[in-house]
């Protein structure tokens, strides 16, 4: 099953409540993702909070064109759940 972001809501700081197409909901803290030129402007919380869920890409997209893979958002939301560790290893988020 491919993961898709169905809905998202800004919670404050760099945290986003994300709803996925598999029915799971979680909070992704994206502070560590804001590195590199495309994400630099998103360190401003007003810019960060301006994301939308793009219905074609099925993920979060910001007005400057930045986006994050749904799998990365899923990892950030559920990385503390041991039963998902094999999936996160397969995706390359942990070794």
C-alpha positions in Angstrom: 0.0 0.0 0.0 1.3 3.4 -0.9 1.0 6.0 1.9 -0.9 9.2 1.2 -1.6 12.2 3.4 -5.3 12.8 3.5 -5.4 15.7 6.0 -3.0 17.8 8.1 -3.3 20.5 10.7 -0.7 22.8 12.0 -0.2 22.4 15.8 2.5 25.0 16.6 6.3 25.2 16.4 7.1 22.7 13.7 4.5 20.1 14.6 1.8 18.9 12.3 -1.1 16.5 13.0 -1.2 14.2 9.9 -3.9 11.8 8.8 -2.9 9.0 6.4 -4.9 6.9 4.0 -4.3 3.8 6.1 -6.5 5.4 8.9 -3.6 6.3 11.2 -3.2 9.8 12.7 -0.1 11.1 14.4 1.9 14.2 15.2 5.0 14.8 13.1 7.7 17.1 14.5 9.4 18.4 11.4 12.0 20.7 13.1 14.9 18.4 12.0 13.7 18.3 8.4 14.2 22.0 7.8 17.7 21.8 6.4 19.0 22.9 3.0 18.1 25.8 0.7 14.5 24.7 -0.1 13.6 24.4 3.5 15.4 27.4 4.9 12.5 29.8 4.6 10.3 27.3 6.5 12.2 27.9 9.7 10.0 31.0 9.9 6.9 29.5 11.6 4.5 31.7 9.6 6.0 30.2 6.4 6.0 26.7 7.9 2.4 26.9 8.8 1.3 27.8 5.3 1.4 24.2 4.0 -1.4 22.5 2.2 -2.2 18.9 1.4 -1.6 18.6 -2.3 -4.2 16.3 -3.7 -2.0 15.2 -6.7 1.1 14.6 -4.7 -0.8 13.3 -1.6 1.6 15.0 0.8 2.3 18.4 2.4 3.5 21.1 0.1 4.5 24.7 0.9 4.1 27.8 -1.2 7.8 27.8 -2.0 7.5 24.4 -3.7 9.0 22.4 -0.8 7.4 19.0 0.0 8.1 16.0 2.1 7.5 12.4 1.2 4.5 10.8 2.9 6.7 8.0 4.2 9.0 10.5 5.9 6.0 12.2 7.6 4.8 8.7 8.7 8.2 8.0 10.1 8.3 11.3 12.0 4.8 10.6 13.4 5.3 7.0 14.5 9.1 6.5 14.9 8.7 5.6 18.5 6.5 2.6 17.8 8.6 -0.6 17.9 6.3 -2.6 15.7 7.0 -0.2 12.8 10.7 -0.4 13.1 11.1 -3.1 10.3 9.2 -0.8 7.9 11.4 2.2 8.8 14.5 0.1 8.3 13.2 -0.9 4.8 12.6 2.7 3.9 16.1 3.6 5.1 15.1 6.0 7.9 16.9 3.9 10.5 19.7 1.3 10.3 
